[in-house]
Amino acid sequence: TRAKDRETGFLQYEFPPLMGHFQLGKEISDGLWIRVRGDGYGTRPRSDWTPNSGLGDGAPFGLLHCTLSTTGGRKRPYQLDFSVLNMLDTEHKYLIYIDDADSVRDGSPKYPYDIEGEGRTVYIGLTQNY
């Protein structure tokens, strides 16, 4: 998806040409679920989007996540989740794609460095219904 201003021709934003996600889940025992999610992001062609920025293309990367969840309680149902995001602790860098597409200010790269992505992260969540 590429959006340009009709009057000025200025590139407003663009999304990566390749991006894919998958999720698989299985109930491994009564009320206990495991879910695995994968996210894949293709190369961000910055040299094509903003050739005058002098920045190289953003590297592709993939992430793998896993969640265990269970539910219980009859009078006051609850859900307990244990998630590990970026299970493989994959190093990745990115910018929001609108920043990639709008990356030159006064002839210099506006965002010369990508943002380092989050490493392996553990989340524990408890939801209680009243």
C-alpha positions in Angstrom: 0.0 0.0 0.0 1.4 3.3 -1.0 -0.3 6.7 -0.4 0.7 9.9 -2.0 -0.8 13.4 -1.6 -2.7 14.1 -4.9 -1.6 17.8 -5.1 2.0 17.6 -4.1 2.9 14.0 -4.9 4.5 13.7 -1.5 4.7 10.1 -0.2 2.6 9.9 3.0 3.2 6.3 4.0 3.9 2.9 2.7 3.7 -0.6 4.2 6.3 -3.3 3.6 5.8 -5.4 0.5 6.0 -8.7 2.5 4.5 -9.4 5.9 3.0 -12.6 7.2 1.6 -13.9 10.4 0.4 -17.3 11.6 -1.1 -18.7 14.8 -1.6 -22.3 15.9 -3.4 -23.3 19.0 -4.2 -26.6 20.7 -6.0 -27.6 23.9 -3.4 -29.8 25.6 -5.7 -30.8 28.5 -9.1 -29.8 29.7 -9.1 -25.9 29.9 -5.3 -25.6 29.2 -4.4 -24.1 25.8 -1.1 -23.5 24.1 -0.8 -21.0 21.2 2.2 -20.3 19.0 2.3 -17.2 16.8 4.9 -16.3 14.2 5.4 -12.9 12.6 7.5 -12.4 9.5 8.5 -9.0 8.0 10.2 -8.6 4.7 12.9 -6.1 3.7 11.9 -2.5 3.9 13.0 -0.9 0.6 14.1 2.5 1.9 16.4 3.0 -1.0 13.4 2.8 -3.3 11.0 4.7 -1.0 13.4 7.6 -0.2 16.5 7.3 -2.5 17.8 10.7 -1.3 17.9 9.7 2.4 21.1 7.7 1.9 19.8 4.9 4.1 20.1 1.3 3.3 17.1 -1.1 3.2 15.7 -2.3 6.5 16.6 -5.9 7.1 13.9 -8.6 7.2 13.2 -10.4 10.4 10.9 -13.0 12.0 9.6 -13.4 15.6 8.1 -16.4 17.4 5.8 -16.1 20.4 4.1 -18.7 22.7 1.2 -18.4 25.2 -0.2 -20.9 27.7 -3.6 -20.1 29.0 -6.2 -21.6 31.3 -9.7 -20.7 32.5 -11.6 -21.8 35.6 -14.0 -20.8 38.3 -17.8 -21.2 38.1 -19.1 -18.4 40.2 -16.3 -15.9 39.2 -14.7 -17.2 36.0 -11.0 -16.2 35.4 -8.4 -16.6 32.7 -4.7 -16.9 33.4 -2.2 -16.3 30.6 1.6 -16.9 30.5 3.2 -15.5 27.4 6.7 -15.4 26.1 7.2 -12.9 23.2 10.2 -13.2 20.9 11.0 -16.6 22.3 14.2 -16.9 20.4 15.4 -13.4 21.5 15.8 -12.4 17.9 17.6 -9.1 17.4 15.6 -6.8 15.1 15.4 -3.2 14.2 12.6 -1.2 12.7 10.9 2.1 12.2 7.3 2.8 11.9 6.8 2.6 8.1 5.5 6.2 7.8 8.9 7.2 9.2 10.7 5.1 6.7 8.8 6.7 3.9 9.3 10.3 5.3 12.9 10.0 6.3 14.6 13.2 4.9 14.7 16.6 6.5 16.8 19.3 4.9 18.7 16.8 2.8 19.8 14.6 5.8 18.2 11.5 7.2 15.5 12.5 9.7 15.8 9.1 11.4 19.4 7.9 10.9 19.0 4.9 13.3 16.3 2.3 13.5 14.6 1.5 16.8 15.9 -1.7 18.4 13.0 -4.2 18.8 12.0 -5.8 22.1 14.0 -8.8 23.2 12.5 -11.9 24.9 9.7 -10.7 27.1 7.5 -12.6 29.6 3.9 -11.5 30.4 1.6 -12.9 33.0 -2.0 -11.9 32.9 -5.0 -12.7 35.1 -8.5 -11.7 34.1 -11.2 -12.1 36.7 -14.9 -11.7 35.9 -17.2 -10.3 38.6 
